[in-house]
Amino acid sequence: MSARNEKGKGKYNVVVIGAGTAGLVTAAGTAGLGGRVALIEAGKMGGDCLNYGCVPSKGLISSAKLIQHIRDGETLGLQRMEPKFSFQEVFASMRKRRATIEPNDSAERFEGLGVDVFLGRARFVSPHAVEVNGARLQARNFVIATGTKAAVPDIPGLNDISYYTNETIFDELPSAPDSLLVVGGGPIGCELSQVMARLGVQVTLVQLPPRLLPRDDAEAAKIVEARLREEGVRVLTGAHPARFEKRNGSIVATIEQPDGREELVTAAVLLAAGRTPNTEGLNLEAAGVKYGKSGVEVDASLTTSQSHIFACGDIAGPHRFTHAADYQARIVVRNILLPWIKAKADYTWVPWVTYTDPELAQVGLTEERAKKEGVPYSVYRFDWSELDRAITEGATTGFIKVVTPPGKDRILGATVVGVHAGDVLHELVVAGKYGVGLAKLSSTIHAYPTLSQSVQRVGDLFQKGRLTPTIAKIFRWVYRARRS
């Protein structure tokens, strides 16, 4: 092996810092196109999604959903029964399923793809070099993909108690706590509140904004909140923990609410109150890379303040989703290879899903955002209580809603709340992105009975809206004439 190709020696085309989704896609894509790549990871390969986020949470959600379906069996003609399960075995099953996916993101697999993997903490020493484990790596381009971590609010007494975040609860929760206080009513807080309640834990969910899931359609978020309450989750909105303390072997949280304070005794606390970027220790100053509280600053081409250094994934934002990280990484790979025709990220049609039961899926403009931004709009809404497949499944809670410009057949945004909402949404994502309107969705044959027929039904509503009184009068005249 020549010195030029020896691991850590010579010059790389790209050095990628961070082996989460964004970093892995960048490294694999660059290596697959023939580039020499180094990939540096300070923690676990696979990053947040595999180890602490999407994968383990959805594993628990699937188990908890089955448990709840057994409880609700009477609605489908079964005899009432209480499911038998072990809290520890449910978590063990989740970890087993996660382990099945782990090899896809392993250092061994990426070494096999031709990527030089370094397990250690990277630190810029200049705009053109980083150090890791005492080795200095030089490259033409660098990609920062270090992600984010759970934000820890500055609350008096918090450091005096033991608490969990998404980075610890999946592997360090020894058994079912009698009670759990969840701080934060975003997707992580809502999903894990429902999971833990279904596993028999008494859950209190505290959210500072006036409602849960503030980025989503308000009507859809209310449906999720109602289901959480129905399943025993105590939801406190417009509230926040003002203090924590240990007392008689328990944790006491002082909850500040609009109508006063309350002392809440709980066995465990889960922090789900946002994310903070992983920039500590990177020595970005030495690289001349600008960054702030939200992460590394990038332009539409995902270029940082240094033209040869890129950033993608959660560290770059604005959307902190695995699929957004994948999308950004593909743009970075292209822009490194073809810098003279740089591609730009377009986030207009980035979908997101909260995997509660029912699921809440969102893309594009919501009614609330349209009002806030002064955008004229019309709404077409179809309730799942009228959808045959939802009725046969005993899952009629939910609806589909599409936002368009007034009188125009162009999709601006869509919301689906209901069983498998995340899967149903994607037909509208493709339609919106490529200019397919509701009229065409209405005239497209959809298999019967499916949940996706709700897309066709909302298209039918748009078509009915075109039937103005004048047009209806003309049609009636035509029919009368044909009877004569």
N, C-alpha and C positions, 0 to 999 in steps of 0.2 A: 504493500500500500504506500503510495507516495505521500510525502508530507502535506501536499496540497489537499489530499482527500482524507487525511487522518482526522478522526473525530476531534473537533475543537481547534484544529489547525487550519491555516489558510483563511480564505475569505468565503463567507456564505453569500448566497443570493439574498436569503431572508433569514432573520432570527425572529422567532415568534416567542413572545413572553406570555405564558398562560395556556394551559391545556384544557380549557373548557370548550364549549361548542365552537366559539369563534376561532380560537387558536387551533383546534384540531382540524376544522374545515380548511383554514388557511394553510396549515402545514401539509395536509394531505393533497390539497389542490395544487400547491406549488411543486411539491415533489412529483406528483403525477404528470406535471407538464415539463419535467426535466430539470427543475431548479434544485440547488443544494440548500437544504433547510436544516436549521437547528430549532428545537422546540424545548422551552424551559418551563418547568412546573415546580412551584414551591410546595404544593400540597398534594392532593390526589388527582391522578389523571381522570379526565372526565368532568372535572370542575363541579360547579354547584348543581347543574341539572341532574347529572347522574347520581351524585353522592348525597345531596342534601335538598334537592328540589323536585323537579318534574317526576322523575322516576320513582323514588320512594313514596312521595305523596300520592301518586296515582295508584301505586300498589296498595296502600292502605285504603284509599277511596274505594277500590274495587271490592275489597273484603268487607268494608263497612256497608257498602251498598247491598251486597248479598244478605248480610245480616238484617238490614232493614226490610228487604223484600220478603224475607221469611216472616218477620213481624207483621207485615202488611198483607200476608197471604190471603186473608179473608176477602179482600176486595176482588180476588180472582177465583173464589170458590173453594179455597183451602180451609181446613180447620185452623182455628187460632192456635198458634204455638210460639214459644219463646226459643230463639236459636241458642244452641249450646256452642260456646267458643271459649278459647283461652286467649287473654290479652297478649301474653308473651308469644303464643304460637302464631297469632295474626302478624305480629311484628317480625317474627322469624320467617314467615312465609314471604313477607315483603322483601326482606333482605335476600332471600334465596332467589326471588325473581330479579332483583337488582343485580345479583351476582352473575346471572345469565347474560346480562347486557354488558357487564364490565369489560370482557375481553375485547369488545369493539373499540374501546377507548384506551387500551393498555399500551404501556411503553413498548412491549414486545411487538405488538401489531404495527405500531408506527415505525419502529426500527426496521421492521420487515418491509415497510413501504419506502425505505430509503431515507427516513428522517433521523437525524442525530438527536436523541432525547437526553436532556440533562435534568435530573431531579435535584433541585436546589433553588435558592432565591436569587433572582437576577437583580443587578444593580448597574445602571448606566455609569460609565466613567468618562464618556465623551459622546458627542452626537453620533459617533460611528463605531462604538464598542460598548459591550456590556461584560460584566464579570459574573461568573457563577461557579461556586465551589473552587475558587482560586484560579479558574481558567478565564482567559480573556477571549471573547468571541467578537470577530469583526464581520460586518456585512454591508452590502450595498443598501439594503432596506431592512427596517425593523417594524414589527407589528406588536402593538401593546394590546393584549387581550386578557387582562388580569381580573376582570369581572368586578363583582361587588360582594359585600358581606352584610349580614343583618345589622341594622342600625340599633344602637343601644342608647335609649333616651337618657338625658340627664335628670334623673328622678332621685330625690333624697332617699337614702336607704337601699337603693337598688343593688349597690355593690356589697351590701351586708347579707344578702340572701342568695340562694341558688336559683337560677332561672335557666330556661331553655330558649334556644332559637331554632330556626330550621336546620342549622348546622350541627345541632346536638340531639334534638328530640328523637330522631329516627334510630339512633344507635346507643344513646345513653339513658333513655327512660327505662328504668329497671322493671317497673310493673305499673299497673293502672293506678294513678293517683285518685283519691276519693273526689277531689275537686281540682279544677284548673281555671286559672284566670288567663284569658287570651287578650293581649294588648295589641289592637290594630284590626280594623275591619275591612282590609283589602282582600285580594284573592287568597293569600296564604292563611290569613286569620279566619276567613269564612270556611275554607275547605277543611282546615284542621279542627275547627270548632265542631263542625258537623261530624267528622270522623270520630273524634273523642267522645262526643255525646252518644253516638251510635254504639260505641264500645263500652258504654256504661258509666262514663265519667260525668260528674256534674260540672257543666261548663258555664262560665260567665264571659261574655265577649264585650270588651270596652272599646268604643270608637270615638275619637275626638270630633270628626265632622258630624253633621246632623243626620247622616244616613250611611249605611254600608255601601261599599263599592261605588264611591263617588265618581269614578271615571265612566261608569256604565249608565245605560238608560235607567232613569229613576224608577219607572214603572216596573221594569224587569228586576231591579235591585230589591224592590219591595216584596216581590214574590219570593226571592231567595231569603230575605229576612223573615218573612212569615213562615217559611218552612223550617228555618232554624228554631224559631220560637215554638212552633208546633212540636218539634222533636225534643224540646226541653232546654234549649240553649237560652240563657238569660242574656238579652241584648241590651246594652246601655249605650245609646248614642248621645253625642254632645257631652261626652264624659271622658275623664282621663285619671290615671292614678297620680295622686299628688305626693304620696309617700309610701314607702315599704318599711316593715320592721318585722323582726322575729318575736314571737310571743307564744310561750308554752308549747314549743315544738312546731308551731304552725307559722305561716306567713300571713301577716295582716297588711292589707292594702287599703289606704285611705283613698276612696274614689270621689273625685270632685264632679258633681253633677249640676245641671241647671237649677235644681231645686234644693241644693245643699250637699253636704258631705255624708259619706257612708263608710263605715269600716267593714271591709269584706275579708273574711277568713278563708284562706285557700291553701291547698296542699302543694300546689305547683303553679308556676308562672311561665307562660310562653310569650316571648316578644316577637311580634309580627308587625312592627311599626315602621316599615320602610327599609331601604337599603342604603349603604354608603360605599363609595368606590374604593377599590384596593389600589391605592397609589403609594401607600406608606412603604418606604425602603427602596423604591425604584430609583431614587435620586434623579428625578426628571429634570431638575435644575441643570444638572451636568449635560443633559441631552438638549437643553434649550426647548423643552416641550411644555407648552402652557396647559395648566389644569386648574380645576377649582373644586368646589364642594360637590358638584354634579358628576365630576369625572374629568377625563382628558378632553380638551377642546378639539373638535374636528370640523372640517367643512363638509359640504355635500358629497365629496369624493372620499371622505373618511381620512383625509390627510390632516396631520397635526400642524402645529406652527413650524415644524421642520418638514420640508417637502419630501424627504426620503423616509419619514417615519409615519406610520398609519396607526389607527386605533379602531377596534371594532368590538362588538358585543356590549355587555352591560356597562363596561368602563366608558364607552362612548355615548350610550343612549341613542335616541331618546326613549326607545322602547326596550324594556328589560325582559325580553322573551327569548327562549331558545331559538325559535324560528326566525326572529329578527336578527339574532347573532349569526345564524347560518346565512341569511340573505346578505348581511354586511360583509361577511368573510369572502363570499363569492365575488363581491364588488372589489374588495381589496386585492384578491388574487389577480383579477383582470387588470386593475390599475397599476399594479407592480409590473406586470408583464408588458402592458401596452400603455405607458405613461403619457403618450402624446394624444391619446383619445380617451381621457378619463371618464369612466362611468360615474353617475351620481345616484345617490340613494333617494328613493321616493317612498315615503311612508304613508301615502294616502290610503293604501289598501292593506295595511297590516292588521290582520285579525287577532283577537285575543279571546280566550275562553277561561271562565272560572268554573272549575270542575266540581262544583257543589251538585247536589241532587235536589231540584233540577239544575242542569247546567245553564250558564249564561254566556252567550257568545255575541261578540260585538265587532263591527268593522265600520270605519268611516264616521260620518257625522251623526250625532244623536240630536234629539229634539232640543235638549237643554243647551247644547253647544250652539245649535243654530240660532236659538233665541238670544244667547249671550253675544254672539258675533253679528247679530242682525242679518242673518241669511234668510231670505224668504223660503218657505218650504211647505210641502204637503206630506201627509203621513197616510200610509196604507197599512192596515193592521188586520191580521186574521188570528182568531182565537183557537187554540188547540182543542178546546172543548167541542169544536165542530169538525175536528179532523178524525176521520174514521180509524186510522191506524192508532192514533193516540187513545181513542176510546177503547179499541180492542185490547190495548196494552194496559188499560187502567191507569194511564199517565196523562190525564187531560190538563194538568196544570201547565200553563205556558201560552206563549203566543209568538207570532212573527211580525215584525214591524219594519217597514221600509220607508226611508226618507227620500223624497225627490224634490226638484224645483217645482213650484206651482205650475200645473198644466203641462209639464214636460216629462217625457219618458226617459229620464236619466237617473240612475241610482246615485245618491249622495252618501248613504249610509244604511246600515241594517242591524237589527237586533233580533236574536232568537233566544228565547228562554224556554226550556223544556228538556225532556229526555233526549240525549244525543244531540243537543243544540249545536255543539261544536262541529259535528259532521254536516248537519243541515246547512250551516252558515256558508260553507265554502262554495256552493253554487252561486250565491249572491256575491261573494268575493270576486270570483272569476267574471261574473256578469258586469259588476261595477267597474272592474279594472279594464275590461275590453269593450265597454260601451254597449253592452247588451241590455236593453230596457225591459221593463215589466211586461210589455205587450208580447215580446218574443218568448219570455218565460211562460206566459199564459198559454201560448199556442204550441209549446213544446210538450210532447207526450211524456208524462211521468207514470211510472209503474204504480199500480194500485194493489193493495193499500200500502203506502209508505209514508214516513214522516216528511220526506222531501216534497210530497204533494202540497205541503203548506206553502212552498215557494210558488207553485202554480196557482194556488188559491189566492194568494196576495196579488199575483198578477191579474187574476180574474177581477179582483176588486178595482184595480186600476182601469181595466177595460170597461167595467160598468160605469165608472166615473166619467168616461168619455161620452156616455149616452146622455147628452143634454136634452132638455125638454123640447127644443126645436127639432133635433134629430129624431127623438122618439115620436113626435107628431108626424114627421115625414114618413117614418116606418109604418105607423098605423094607417096612414093614407094609402101607402103601397099595398098593404095587406087587404084593405077594404076594396081597393080597385081590382085586386086579383080574385076576389070572391064574386065579382059581378059577371 
